[in-house]
Amino acid sequence: MLFDTWAGLLPPLQFRAHVIDPAERIVRALRARCPGVPLIGFPRLAGLMLGEFVRVTRVDAVGVDASSDMAVAADIVSPPVALQGNVDPLALVAGGGALEDAVRAILPVMRGRPFVFNLGHGIVPYTPIAHVTRLTELVRAG
């Protein structure tokens, strides 16, 4: 996974110059060195730049952070590129209705397309294990 935590803080011109262009070069070099290895890009907070990021870099999958609407991401990133994400890690901490609502908002939108269910930006250390268990149950019940 090519992970850029600060990508979305840049305006579009700077995003292209400092996120998309270097990521494209890295992906090209990795493909030459390790052909066939799936590559995931994660330009956190990319928003509407997500589609351009995918088109230019040619990653196999793209992580979508919790600030993005997965329906919008699905509209701007076409299969076969997989989407990955995007439950808010704090919804996982909260558990209960917040977690269930977050999961139920994502699963129907992703049905029928390449998708990796994940958080929008990592698990925080104080996340209750019982909430992780519940998340797993919700995803499996789909």
Phi, psi and omega in degrees: 000128175266108194250122178233095185297327187257007186309311188285359177278353182265144172291163187310313181298318179289325177300315179298314185288323189250354178239300185294309184300311178294323179296321179298318179294320179295314179299315179301315180294319179295320179296323178291322183276326185226067183300141177088350179279123180296139181241132178246132173257146175222084175272084186307136179067024182294332179056232183288350176281354183302316180299315178295320177304313181294314181299317184280316184282332181063038174292160179277333180210159179222132176282139180244122182285169186291345179278351183262148175276123183296330177295320177293315178301319179295328178288326185262351177238110184274148169300151016273005178293127180278147172259148179227130177147200348216040179297135177296125179304333179284335172293325176292321177296315182294320181069198176055221183298324180298317179291313181299317178298318181297315180294315183290343176280335185267313189305313181295326181292328184268351182303131176087006178227158178300126187206140173241115179289133184198177172277164179280347178185053170082155180274139179268152188301330185267017178291126178295132180301325179300328178288325176294318177299316180295320177302314179301317178298316181296317181293316179296325180287337174048000000 
